[in-house]
Amino acid sequence: MQRRAFVRLVGGGVVLGAVGGLGACSGRLPAEAIAAWQGPGAEPDLRRWILSHAILAPHSHNLQSWLVDLRTPGEMLLRCDPQRLLPETDPFSRQIMMSHGCFLELLDLAARQRGQRAQITLFPEGTYGPDQIDARPVARVRLVAEPTLAPDPLFQQILSRRTNRQVYALERPVPAPAWQALAEAVRPHPLRFGFIGSDQAGAATALQRQREVARQAWRTELVTPRTLLESYRWLRIGASEIARHRDGISITDPMLTALDRLGLFNRQQAPAPDDTAIRTQLKDFDAKIASAPGFVWLVSEGNSRVVQIEAGRAWARVQLAGTALGLAMHPLQQALQEYAEQAQAHAEIHRLLGAERPSHTVQMWARVGHAEPVEPAPRRGLDAQLVRG
Ligand SMILES: Cc1cc2nc3c(=O)[nH]c(=O)nc-3n(C[C@H](O)[C@H](O)[C@H](O)COP(=O)(O)O)c2cc1C
């Protein structure tokens, strides 16, 4: 029993490390899970070529909730897969809508690359209410040839962009021109861009406060069983599970994979708040958050569904611009989540980032810096995301 309990604790700690996407993984992902990152190559179909780039967009928990209907010639109808939501941590599907915005931004960049203007009509059958999304489409996209359309250089970064959850190099601040380039990237969309870097005057206190909110919010997610178990549901442990699903949070650590196979990790049961598993994870997170030499954020006026899509589009551009500059980025959405237990962190981060409530919403908050490169995250591949008749 002793040994079993020990194994469970150690295993749990590692699992929790990876749940937060906090990079306790080692080992390589199966080739088929990351094949989409080779790009579409000489794909002859224009819509498929464009969409093969769009599916490389970031998505909360790597859910890839994008479904595309190509049955009407010349049109791409984007829908949201109702099986791929996060009702506990994202009860109003704000992050899901942002993730659809990320998809549309990459779609737009890819279309431009081919001399096509993507005419995007958001919510063509009416917009969702603030509480719930439904079966109506998110966007209808039509392509209009416009040979003089200038390509956007951010397109070149699509295949290289990664979410990086490693420890960052604290001693390497983000250079001033880089902040400028990130701010520029947001410009096409109506979001307020903010940042703080360790070399700015008076930054130490502000950085410290932000780190503290990140820690508190992370702890809340871990000790709230229903939010932790929601993440467990999207864990993919070991090569065969990763290759089968090609979504969610990948764990390739060999020891953990072995423990899971032996049935020593129960994904249906959350550890107690004082469990070693939770403490190990918090320690790991603390080290990562303390290593960040900077933070960025995006604040919107209003929080309608259209605004959430715009926020996602802006975030995709920030990450692509960061990729071009060799910057690592890691979103920290926990404090921005709208469930009761996070109310305090939510209020605090809005206050710290100067987002007036209730008129303004912090849509994205992320740490930024320099880190070792990471592997791409799995993708299901375009065919898995097409609506069939
Ligand atoms: C709206 C949104 C919220 C996200 N929130 C988090 C987060 O809180 N923590 C985290 O580690 N990653 C977060 N991510 C990153 C996703 O987990 C990541 O995009 C996904 O795992 C795919 O990996 P990739 O970005 O490397 O392609 C978020 C991404 C989006 C678009």
The ligand as an SDF file (V2000), in Angstrom:
LIG
                    3D

 31 33  0  0  0  0  0  0  0  0999 V2000
   -8.0640   31.5710  -25.7600 C   0  0  0  0  0  0  0  0  0  0  0  0
   -6.8630   30.7510  -25.3760 C   0  0  0  0  0  0  0  0  0  0  0  0
   -6.5970   30.5340  -24.0320 C   0  0  0  0  0  0  0  0  0  0  0  0
   -5.4860   29.7680  -23.6520 C   0  0  0  0  0  0  0  0  0  0  0  0
   -5.2010   29.6080  -22.3280 N   0  0  0  0  0  0  0  0  0  0  0  0
   -4.1180   28.8920  -21.9460 C   0  0  0  0  0  0  0  0  0  0  0  0
   -3.7570   28.7740  -20.5660 C   0  0  0  0  0  0  0  0  0  0  0  0
   -4.4100   29.3240  -19.6850 O   0  0  0  0  0  0  0  0  0  0  0  0
   -2.6620   28.0460  -20.2380 N   0  0  0  0  0  0  0  0  0  0  0  0
   -1.8990   27.4300  -21.1940 C   0  0  0  0  0  0  0  0  0  0  0  0
   -0.9330   26.7740  -20.8500 O   0  0  0  0  0  0  0  0  0  0  0  0
   -2.2020   27.5550  -22.5130 N   0  0  0  0  0  0  0  0  0  0  0  0
   -3.2750   28.2660  -22.9100 C   0  0  0  0  0  0  0  0  0  0  0  0
   -3.5740   28.4200  -24.2390 N   0  0  0  0  0  0  0  0  0  0  0  0
   -2.7100   27.7850  -25.2420 C   0  0  0  0  0  0  0  0  0  0  0  0
   -3.3150   26.4820  -25.7400 C   0  0  0  0  0  0  0  0  0  0  0  0
   -3.2790   25.5070  -24.7180 O   0  0  0  0  0  0  0  0  0  0  0  0
   -2.5400   26.0340  -26.9960 C   0  0  0  0  0  0  0  0  0  0  0  0
   -2.8620   26.9180  -28.0240 O   0  0  0  0  0  0  0  0  0  0  0  0
   -2.8760   24.6300  -27.4130 C   0  0  0  0  0  0  0  0  0  0  0  0
   -2.4570   23.6990  -26.4500 O   0  0  0  0  0  0  0  0  0  0  0  0
   -2.2070   24.2770  -28.7450 C   0  0  0  0  0  0  0  0  0  0  0  0
   -0.8140   24.4760  -28.6710 O   0  0  0  0  0  0  0  0  0  0  0  0
   -0.0740   25.4750  -29.6650 P   0  0  0  0  0  0  0  0  0  0  0  0
   -0.5090   26.8500  -29.3260 O   0  0  0  0  0  0  0  0  0  0  0  0
    1.3930   25.2590  -29.3800 O   0  0  0  0  0  0  0  0  0  0  0  0
   -0.4390   25.1180  -31.0700 O   0  0  0  0  0  0  0  0  0  0  0  0
   -4.6520   29.1910  -24.6470 C   0  0  0  0  0  0  0  0  0  0  0  0
   -4.9380   29.4310  -25.9970 C   0  0  0  0  0  0  0  0  0  0  0  0
   -6.0250   30.2010  -26.3640 C   0  0  0  0  0  0  0  0  0  0  0  0
   -6.2920   30.4740  -27.8050 C   0  0  0  0  0  0  0  0  0  0  0  0
  1  2  1  0
  2  3  1  0
  2 30  2  0
  3  4  2  0
  4  5  1  0
  4 28  1  0
  5  6  2  0
  6  7  1  0
  6 13  1  0
  7  8  2  0
  7  9  1  0
  9 10  1  0
 10 11  2  0
 10 12  1  0
 12 13  2  0
 13 14  1  0
 14 15  1  0
 14 28  1  0
 15 16  1  0
 16 17  1  0
 16 18  1  0
 18 19  1  0
 18 20  1  0
 20 21  1  0
 20 22  1  0
 22 23  1  0
 23 24  1  0
 24 25  2  0
 24 26  1  0
 24 27  1  0
 28 29  2  0
 29 30  1  0
 30 31  1  0
M  END
$$$$
